[in-house]
Amino acid sequence: MSCADGQETTGDDGRHCFGKREDIIQAKRVVKLVNGRDVLVLHHEGTFYALDVHCYHSGGNLALGDIEEFGGRLCIVCPWHKYKITLLEGEGMYQPVDPSVKPPRPGPWTSKGVKQRVHSVTESNGYIYVTFNPSTEPIESDCYQTEKYRATRAKMQLQKKK
C-alpha cells in the first residue's frame, strides 16, 4: 500500500491512508469518504482520533465542532445541537438534572452509551492510517453513512444555495 503517491489509499490489512502526519497536524482535521464512510481524522494535543463525521443525533458536521473536556473526558461538541461525544469511545455525554432538588442543579457528567462510531488510528512511515471499527453492532451514527443520506444532504445543500 502506498499513500505517498496519493492514488492507492486502502491496503490489504484494512487500513486506509488519510495522508501525511505533518499535513494532518497542520490541518488539524481531515475528512474523507472511504468505502462508503465519511470519516473525520483530527489531531488534538499530540493525539490522533478518528470517528464518523456526522453526529449521531441529527447528522451535524463534527469537523466543525469544538473539542472540550466534560467530566474529565475529551469530547467533540456537535455544532448543531451541542451534543457532547467522547473522542475515544464515541459515547454521548449528558448532565442529568434532578427536578426534586431546588433549585435544580446539574449532576455529574454521565454516558448515554456509545452513539458515535470511532475508529483506530495508527502511524507508519510518516503517514496516518485508519482502521474501521470492526463491530457489526449498529451504532446510531451509522444511519448517516448511507448513499440515501448523502443524496438527501446534497439536495438540501443545493436548495440552500438557491
N, CA, C and O of each residue as an XYZ file, in Angstrom:
648
protein
N       0.855     -1.179      0.000
C       0.000      0.000      0.000
C       0.889      1.227      0.000
O       1.814      1.344      0.804
N       0.601      2.122     -0.898
C       1.388      3.345     -0.978
C       0.479      4.542     -0.798
O      -0.451      4.760     -1.575
N       0.757      5.302      0.220
C      -0.009      6.516      0.459
C       0.699      7.709     -0.180
O       0.083      8.742     -0.444
N       1.985      7.553     -0.421
C       2.800      8.667     -0.892
C       2.389      9.165     -2.268
O       2.486     10.361     -2.543
N       1.930      8.268     -3.141
C       1.588      8.706     -4.489
C       0.183      9.291     -4.585
O      -0.204      9.811     -5.632
N      -0.576      9.208     -3.502
C      -1.904      9.797     -3.477
C      -2.958      8.992     -4.209
O      -4.116      9.404     -4.273
N      -2.579      7.853     -4.761
C      -3.519      7.037     -5.536
C      -4.186      5.967     -4.675
O      -5.383      6.034     -4.394
N      -3.396      4.986     -4.263
C      -3.936      3.874     -3.502
C      -4.020      4.260     -2.032
O      -3.020      4.663     -1.437
N      -5.197      4.141     -1.449
C      -5.339      4.555     -0.058
C      -5.802      3.440      0.865
O      -5.874      3.643      2.077
N      -6.117      2.270      0.326
C      -6.582      1.174      1.167
C      -5.691     -0.030      0.968
O      -5.477     -0.472     -0.160
N      -5.170     -0.561      2.058
C      -4.276     -1.709      1.974
C      -4.993     -3.009      2.235
O      -6.152     -3.032      2.649
N      -4.277     -4.103      1.984
C      -4.825     -5.436      2.227
C      -5.117     -5.673      3.701
O      -5.921     -6.538      4.047
N      -4.467     -4.908      4.568
C      -4.648     -5.073      6.009
C      -5.864     -4.311      6.529
O      -6.118     -4.308      7.733
N      -6.618     -3.668      5.641
C      -7.819     -2.948      6.053
C      -7.572     -1.518      6.499
O      -8.510     -0.807      6.860
N      -6.315     -1.092      6.476
C      -6.001      0.288      6.869
C      -6.240      1.217      5.690
O      -6.010      0.858      4.535
N      -6.703      2.409      6.006
C      -6.977      3.434      4.998
C      -6.067      4.630      5.282
O      -6.057      5.168      6.389
N      -5.312      5.031      4.275
C      -4.389      6.140      4.451
C      -5.129      7.465      4.375
O      -5.901      7.702      3.446
N      -4.891      8.324      5.352
C      -5.521      9.641      5.373
C      -4.553     10.755      5.012
O      -4.972     11.895      4.814
N      -3.274     10.447      4.924
C      -2.319     11.450      4.499
C      -1.089     11.502      5.371
O      -0.916     10.720      6.305
N      -0.237     12.459      5.029
C       0.998     12.643      5.788
C       0.683     13.155      7.187
O      -0.186     14.004      7.383
N       1.400     12.621      8.129
C       1.235     13.017      9.538
C       1.325     14.531      9.691
O       0.447     15.145     10.296
N       2.360     15.126      9.158
C       2.581     16.571      9.315
C       1.475     17.392      8.656
O       1.096     18.446      9.166
N       0.957     16.915      7.529
C      -0.142     17.634      6.860
C      -1.407     17.625      7.716
O      -2.117     18.627      7.800
N      -1.679     16.484      8.348
C      -2.874     16.389      9.198
C      -2.693     17.223     10.458
O      -3.643     17.856     10.918
N      -1.494     17.235     11.023
C      -1.240     18.070     12.194
C      -1.480     19.533     11.832
O      -2.100     20.275     12.594
N      -0.990     19.937     10.675
C      -1.163     21.331     10.259
C      -2.630     21.661      9.987
O      -3.111     22.728     10.370
N      -3.330     20.757      9.332
C      -4.748     20.988      9.008
C      -5.638     20.856     10.241
O      -6.712     21.456     10.291
N      -5.209     20.085     11.227
C      -5.939     19.763     12.453
C      -7.068     18.758     12.233
O      -7.332     17.924     13.100
N      -7.742     18.831     11.068
C      -8.860     17.920     10.782
C      -8.898     17.600      9.293
O      -8.720     18.479      8.450
N      -9.136     16.320      8.983
C      -9.250     15.867      7.601
C     -10.465     14.958      7.524
O     -10.648     14.084      8.370
N     -11.302     15.167      6.498
C     -12.474     14.325      6.286
C     -12.320     13.641      4.929
O     -11.989     14.282      3.932
N     -12.565     12.331      4.906
C     -12.516     11.573      3.658
C     -13.679     10.596      3.615
O     -14.119     10.069      4.636
N     -14.159     10.373      2.401
C     -15.139      9.319      2.150
C     -14.345      8.089      1.734
O     -13.710      8.082      0.679
N     -14.381      7.049      2.560
C     -13.626      5.831      2.305
C     -14.559      4.641      2.441
O     -15.179      4.438      3.485
N     -14.651      3.860      1.380
C     -15.508      2.654      1.391
C     -16.900      2.946      1.931
O     -17.442      2.166      2.713
N     -17.473      4.055      1.519
C     -18.836      4.389      1.913
C     -18.987      5.030      3.282
O     -20.112      5.222      3.745
N     -17.882      5.367      3.942
C     -17.948      6.020      5.255
C     -17.307      7.393      5.161
O     -16.228      7.551      4.590
N     -17.989      8.391      5.730
C     -17.428      9.737      5.869
C     -16.731      9.779      7.216
O     -17.383      9.756      8.260
N     -15.395      9.841      7.196
C     -14.608      9.722      8.421
C     -13.806     11.000      8.652
O     -13.209     11.561      7.734
N     -13.815     11.433      9.896
C     -13.038     12.577     10.347
C     -11.822     12.069     11.100
O     -11.947     11.273     12.031
N     -10.638     12.532     10.695
C      -9.420     12.306     11.462
C      -9.006     13.660     11.991
O      -8.909     14.630     11.239
N      -8.763     13.726     13.288
C      -8.353     15.002     13.864
C      -7.152     14.812     14.766
O      -6.922     13.737     15.319
N      -6.401     15.878     14.897
C      -5.224     15.896     15.756
C      -5.480     16.907     16.858
O      -5.787     18.068     16.590
N      -5.350     16.456     18.111
C      -5.579     17.345     19.247
C      -4.586     17.005     20.346
O      -4.526     15.871     20.823
N      -3.812     17.999     20.737
C      -2.850     17.867     21.830
C      -1.989     16.611     21.718
O      -1.820     15.868     22.685
N      -1.440     16.386     20.503
C      -0.494     15.301     20.294
C      -1.095     13.944     19.978
O      -0.355     12.978     19.791
N      -2.399     13.846     19.915
C      -3.055     12.560     19.661
C      -3.965     12.667     18.439
O      -4.600     13.696     18.208
N      -4.015     11.573     17.655
C      -4.920     11.489     16.506
C      -6.155     10.692     16.912
O      -6.060      9.705     17.642
N      -7.306     11.131     16.434
C      -8.578     10.457     16.683
C      -9.300     10.294     15.350
O      -9.099     11.088     14.431
N     -10.140      9.264     15.241
C     -10.948      9.071     14.039
C     -12.360      8.659     14.445
O     -12.547      7.807     15.313
N     -13.345      9.278     13.805
C     -14.739      8.953     14.060
C     -15.570      9.328     12.844
O     -15.139     10.109     11.997
N     -16.765      8.760     12.770
C     -17.674      9.148     11.698
C     -17.942     10.638     11.828
O     -18.123     11.145     12.935
N     -17.969     11.339     10.706
C     -18.014     12.807     10.750
C     -19.397     13.366     11.075
O     -19.502     14.500     11.542
N     -20.461     12.594     10.840
C     -21.809     13.121     11.086
C     -22.319     12.691     12.447
O     -22.347     11.500     12.761
N     -22.722     13.666     13.259
C     -23.195     13.422     14.622
C     -24.379     12.458     14.640
O     -25.271     12.529     13.794
N     -24.367     11.574     15.601
C     -25.417     10.563     15.740
C     -26.806     11.160     15.927
O     -27.799     10.509     15.601
N     -26.900     12.364     16.438
C     -28.200     12.939     16.776
C     -28.970     13.408     15.550
O     -30.104     12.981     15.330
N     -28.365     14.287     14.744
C     -29.062     14.827     13.576
C     -28.158     14.998     12.360
O     -28.542     15.648     11.388
N     -26.971     14.424     12.408
C     -26.085     14.484     11.252
C     -25.207     15.716     11.161
O     -24.630     15.983     10.107
N     -25.092     16.475     12.243
C     -24.243     17.661     12.231
C     -22.794     17.324     11.893
O     -22.315     16.231     12.195
N     -22.108     18.266     11.269
C     -20.735     18.061     10.831
C     -19.768     18.227     12.014
O     -19.475     19.347     12.433
N     -19.285     17.113     12.537
C     -18.395     17.165     13.698
C     -17.040     17.780     13.360
O     -16.312     18.182     14.267
N     -16.688     17.862     12.091
C     -15.425     18.503     11.708
C     -15.424     19.974     12.099
O     -14.363     20.593     12.184
N     -16.606     20.537     12.337
C     -16.737     21.940     12.732
C     -16.904     22.107     14.243
O     -17.041     23.229     14.731
N     -16.892     20.997     14.983
C     -17.138     21.049     16.426
C     -15.910     21.411     17.234
O     -14.776     21.144     16.837
N     -16.166     22.027     18.382
C     -15.099     22.348     19.326
C     -14.743     21.093     20.126
O     -15.562     20.187     20.280
N     -13.521     21.059     20.627
C     -13.096     19.971     21.495
C     -12.971     20.537     22.903
O     -12.269     21.520     23.138
N     -13.672     19.890     23.837
C     -13.690     20.339     25.223
C     -13.675     19.129     26.141
O     -13.918     18.003     25.708
N     -13.389     19.374     27.408
C     -13.389     18.311     28.397
C     -14.668     18.398     29.227
O     -15.049     19.471     29.695
N     -15.326     17.248     29.401
C     -16.537     17.160     30.221
C     -16.383     15.955     31.139
O     -16.191     14.832     30.674
N     -16.465     16.189     32.422
C     -16.327     15.103     33.385
C     -15.001     14.378     33.261
O     -14.919     13.171     33.489
N     -13.956     15.124     32.894
C     -12.634     14.528     32.768
C     -12.418     13.756     31.477
O     -11.420     13.050     31.340
N     -13.348     13.882     30.522
C     -13.236     13.143     29.264
C     -13.228     14.115     28.099
O     -14.017     15.059     28.058
N     -12.330     13.877     27.152
C     -12.197     14.730     25.983
C     -13.332     14.436     25.011
O     -13.547     13.291     24.615
N     -14.056     15.487     24.634
C     -15.231     15.335     23.772
C     -15.176     16.306     22.604
O     -14.536     17.355     22.678
N     -15.859     15.940     21.526
C     -16.121     16.872     20.446
C     -17.574     17.303     20.619
O     -18.440     16.484     20.926
N     -17.832     18.596     20.418
C     -19.160     19.149     20.629
C     -19.784     19.416     19.261
O     -19.239     20.171     18.456
N     -20.924     18.792     19.010
C     -21.588     18.985     17.724
C     -22.008     20.445     17.579
O     -22.628     21.002     18.485
N     -21.675     21.070     16.449
C     -22.013     22.479     16.271
C     -23.510     22.739     16.098
O     -23.949     23.876     16.266
N     -24.294     21.731     15.772
C     -25.724     21.951     15.557
C     -26.511     22.020     16.864
O     -27.242     22.985     17.088
N     -26.378     21.024     17.721
C     -27.202     20.954     18.934
C     -26.391     20.798     20.215
O     -26.950     20.541     21.281
N     -25.079     20.955     20.111
C     -24.165     20.929     21.265
C     -24.093     19.579     21.975
O     -23.776     19.520     23.163
N     -24.382     18.500     21.259
C     -24.213     17.172     21.842
C     -22.733     16.924     22.051
O     -21.910     17.303     21.217
N     -22.392     16.288     23.165
C     -21.007     16.015     23.514
C     -20.713     14.545     23.273
O     -21.459     13.676     23.725
N     -19.613     14.260     22.550
C     -19.260     12.897     22.170
C     -17.800     12.657     22.540
O     -16.924     13.416     22.127
N     -17.532     11.603     23.319
C     -16.148     11.323     23.699
C     -15.350     10.903     22.470
O     -15.832     10.146     21.627
N     -14.128     11.406     22.385
C     -13.280     11.113     21.229
C     -12.771      9.671     21.238
O     -12.565      9.084     20.176
N     -12.570      9.105     22.405
C     -12.013      7.754     22.470
C     -13.045      6.650     22.255
O     -12.772      5.677     21.552
N     -14.223      6.791     22.852
C     -15.205      5.706     22.812
C     -16.433      6.007     21.969
O     -17.158      5.083     21.600
N     -16.692      7.280     21.652
C     -17.895      7.637     20.914
C     -19.142      7.687     21.787
O     -20.262      7.582     21.287
N     -18.948      7.846     23.080
C     -20.092      7.896     23.994
C     -20.738      9.281     23.973
O     -20.045     10.298     23.954
N     -22.047      9.308     23.978
C     -22.772     10.556     24.156
C     -22.775     10.903     25.634
O     -23.082     10.053     26.470
N     -22.440     12.131     25.961
C     -22.375     12.548     27.363
C     -23.473     13.572     27.654
O     -23.819     14.390     26.801
N     -24.008     13.512     28.860
C     -25.014     14.489     29.287
C     -24.894     14.707     30.787
O     -24.258     13.934     31.504
N     -25.523     15.782     31.235
C     -25.547     16.115     32.652
C     -26.994     16.054     33.127
O     -27.783     16.949     32.828
N     -27.347     14.997     33.868
C     -28.736     14.893     34.327
C     -29.056     15.952     35.382
O     -28.183     16.406     36.121
N     -30.326     16.326     35.427
C     -30.803     17.286     36.421
C     -31.895     16.598     37.234
O     -32.838     16.041     36.673
N     -31.763     16.641     38.540
C     -32.768     16.066     39.438
C     -33.807     17.147     39.707
O     -33.511     18.123     40.397
N     -35.039     16.989     39.168
C     -36.052     18.021     39.346
C     -36.541     18.172     40.785
O     -37.171     19.174     41.125
N     -36.251     17.172     41.636
C     -36.706     17.267     43.028
C     -35.793     18.165     43.858
O     -36.168     18.585     44.953
N     -34.615     18.459     43.352
C     -33.684     19.331     44.065
C     -33.994     20.775     43.680
O     -34.066     21.114     42.499
N     -34.177     21.616     44.690
C     -34.487     23.032     44.447
C     -33.364     23.898     44.976
O     -32.981     23.696     46.129
N     -32.813     24.823     44.256
C     -33.014     24.980     42.812
C     -32.338     23.825     42.070
O     -31.359     23.257     42.553
N     -32.875     23.478     40.877
C     -32.304     22.367     40.117
C     -30.834     22.631     39.770
O     -30.471     23.723     39.332
N     -30.018     21.632     39.972
C     -28.595     21.727     39.634
C     -28.192     20.494     38.834
O     -28.630     19.381     39.127
N     -27.357     20.703     37.828
C     -26.910     19.548     37.041
C     -26.055     18.599     37.873
O     -25.264     19.027     38.714
N     -26.228     17.322     37.627
C     -25.425     16.307     38.292
C     -24.121     16.077     37.534
O     -23.754     16.866     36.663
N     -23.423     14.990     37.872
C     -22.153     14.699     37.201
C     -22.381     14.264     35.753
O     -23.440     13.738     35.411
N     -21.374     14.490     34.911
C     -21.459     14.066     33.517
C     -21.612     12.557     33.460
O     -20.905     11.822     34.150
N     -22.545     12.101     32.627
C     -22.915     10.691     32.550
C     -22.964     10.253     31.083
O     -23.253     11.055     30.195
N     -22.683      8.990     30.847
C     -22.705      8.458     29.489
C     -24.107      8.002     29.100
O     -24.827      7.411     29.904
N     -24.481      8.285     27.857
C     -25.711      7.747     27.269
C     -25.433      6.395     26.636
O     -26.360      5.715     26.195
N     -24.166      5.997     26.585
C     -23.739      4.796     25.873
C     -23.064      5.204     24.572
O     -23.027      6.382     24.219
N     -22.535      4.221     23.871
C     -21.851      4.501     22.608
C     -22.886      4.875     21.556
O     -23.821      4.122     21.287
N     -22.705      6.036     20.974
C     -23.633      6.558     19.976
C     -22.938      6.855     18.647
O     -23.570      6.833     17.591
N     -21.634      7.133     18.707
C     -20.858      7.554     17.540
C     -19.800      6.498     17.259
O     -19.087      6.070     18.168
N     -19.696      6.078     16.003
C     -18.683      5.078     15.667
C     -17.305      5.741     15.619
O     -17.095      6.720     14.904
N     -16.375      5.186     16.394
C     -14.992      5.648     16.385
C     -14.129      4.558     15.755
O     -14.502      3.385     15.744
N     -12.979      4.958     15.233
C     -12.091      4.050     14.518
C     -10.687      4.188     15.092
O     -10.381      5.180     15.753
N      -9.833      3.199     14.844
C      -8.474      3.267     15.377
C      -7.542      3.936     14.372
O      -7.703      3.805     13.159
N      -6.568      4.652     14.914
C      -5.606      5.403     14.120
C      -4.213      4.869     14.419
O      -3.846      4.662     15.576
N      -3.440      4.650     13.351
C      -2.047      4.255     13.509
C      -1.189      5.137     12.607
O      -1.673      5.770     11.669
N       0.087      5.154     12.924
C       1.048      5.923     12.137
C       2.133      4.980     11.645
O       2.615      4.127     12.391
N       2.511      5.141     10.390
C       3.579      4.326      9.832
C       4.314      5.133      8.773
O       3.698      5.674      7.855
N       5.613      5.209      8.903
C       6.463      5.899      7.922
C       5.994      7.317      7.624
O       6.070      7.777      6.485
N       5.510      8.006      8.649
C       5.113      9.403      8.471
C       3.718      9.604      7.914
O       3.339     10.729      7.591
N       2.946      8.529      7.796
C       1.576      8.614      7.286
C       0.589      8.144      8.356
O       0.922      7.322      9.210
N      -0.624      8.679      8.290
C      -1.681      8.335      9.239
C      -2.676      7.399      8.559
O      -3.147      7.660      7.452
N      -2.982      6.302      9.251
C      -3.898      5.287      8.735
C      -5.054      5.083      9.710
O      -4.897      5.204     10.925
N      -6.215      4.772      9.147
C      -7.400      4.482      9.951
C      -7.855      3.061      9.635
O      -7.942      2.660      8.474
N      -8.139      2.319     10.688
C      -8.746      1.002     10.561
C     -10.160      1.127     11.108
O     -10.363      1.540     12.250
N     -11.139      0.764     10.276
C     -12.529      0.903     10.693
C     -12.840      0.025     11.895
O     -12.284     -1.060     12.062
N     -13.748      0.528     12.729
C     -14.262     -0.199     13.871
C     -14.849     -1.522     13.357
O     -15.712     -1.501     12.480
N     -14.402     -2.667     13.881
C     -14.851     -3.957     13.353
C     -16.229     -4.407     13.831
O     -16.753     -5.406     13.339
N     -16.816     -3.691     14.775
C     -18.100     -4.113     15.330
C     -19.190     -4.103     14.263
O     -19.296     -3.169     13.468
N     -19.989     -5.153     14.263
C     -21.129     -5.222     13.340
C     -22.419     -4.776     14.023
O     -23.468     -4.680     13.386
N     -22.331     -4.507     15.322
C     -23.495     -3.999     16.045
C     -23.835     -2.604     15.536
O     -22.939     -1.768     15.417
N     -25.088     -2.330     15.234
C     -25.445     -0.982     14.767
C     -25.196      0.065     15.853
O     -25.436     -0.172     17.037
N     -24.711      1.220     15.423
C     -24.498      2.372     16.291
C     -25.284      3.520     15.673
O     -25.401      3.597     14.450
N     -25.817      4.397     16.485
C     -26.711      5.442     15.980
C     -26.122      6.272     14.848
O     -26.853      6.673     13.942
N     -24.812      6.543     14.876
C     -24.220      7.363     13.813
C     -24.199      6.647     12.467
O     -24.007      7.293     11.436
N     -24.393      5.331     12.450
C     -24.352      4.575     11.193
C     -25.412      5.026     10.194
O     -25.209      4.904      8.986
N     -26.537      5.543     10.675
C     -27.623      5.908      9.758
C     -27.219      7.045      8.813
O     -27.875      7.261      7.794
N     -26.154      7.768      9.139
C     -25.695      8.866      8.275
C     -24.605      8.406      7.314
O     -24.012      9.226      6.614
N     -24.337      7.113      7.272
C     -23.298      6.562      6.401
C     -23.915      5.793      5.242
O     -23.461      4.699      4.905
N     -24.940      6.358      4.638
C     -25.616      5.708      3.516
C     -25.656      6.641      2.316
O     -25.578      7.861      2.456
N     -25.778      6.048      1.139
C     -25.904      6.848     -0.091
C     -27.195      7.664     -0.050
O     -27.238      8.793     -0.539
N     -28.240      7.092      0.533
C     -29.514      7.806      0.635
C     -29.344      9.100      1.440
O     -29.844     10.152      1.041
N     -28.641      9.020      2.568
C     -28.420     10.221      3.367
C     -27.548     11.224      2.616
O     -27.819     12.424      2.652
N     -26.493     10.740      1.927
C     -25.622     11.647      1.165
C     -26.416     12.386      0.089
O     -26.221     13.582     -0.125
N     -27.314     11.664     -0.586
C     -28.135     12.285     -1.631
C     -29.080     13.327     -1.031
O     -29.261     14.402     -1.603
N     -29.678     13.015      0.115
C     -30.573     13.963      0.793
C     -29.814     15.205      1.224
O     -30.295     16.325      1.050
N     -28.617     15.006      1.792
C     -27.795     16.132      2.238
C     -27.372     17.010      1.055
O     -27.393     18.237      1.153
N     -26.993     16.388     -0.048
C     -26.590     17.146     -1.240
C     -27.766     17.953     -1.781
O     -27.590     19.099     -2.195
N     -28.946     17.375     -1.781
C     -30.150     18.067     -2.252
C     -30.461     19.270     -1.360
O     -30.811     20.339     -1.860
N     -30.335     19.100     -0.047
C     -30.586     20.193      0.889
C     -29.571     21.320      0.691
O     -29.930     22.495      0.763
N     -28.315     20.970      0.441
C     -27.291     21.980      0.230
C     -27.550     22.764     -1.056
O     -27.303     23.969     -1.106
N     -28.039     22.095     -2.084
C     -28.383     22.789     -3.336
C     -29.542     23.767     -3.110
O     -29.542     24.874     -3.648
N     -30.524     23.350     -2.312
C     -31.659     24.215     -2.031
C     -31.250     25.431     -1.236
O     -31.813     26.508     -1.434
N     -30.284     25.293     -0.339
C     -29.793     26.435      0.447
C     -29.116     27.469     -0.438
O     -29.185     28.668     -0.167
N     -28.457     27.000     -1.504
C     -27.744     27.915     -2.398
C     -28.689     28.724     -3.277
O     -28.305     29.772     -3.795
N     -29.910     28.253     -3.449
C     -30.875     28.939     -4.333
C     -31.464     30.162     -3.680
O     -32.288     30.849     -4.284
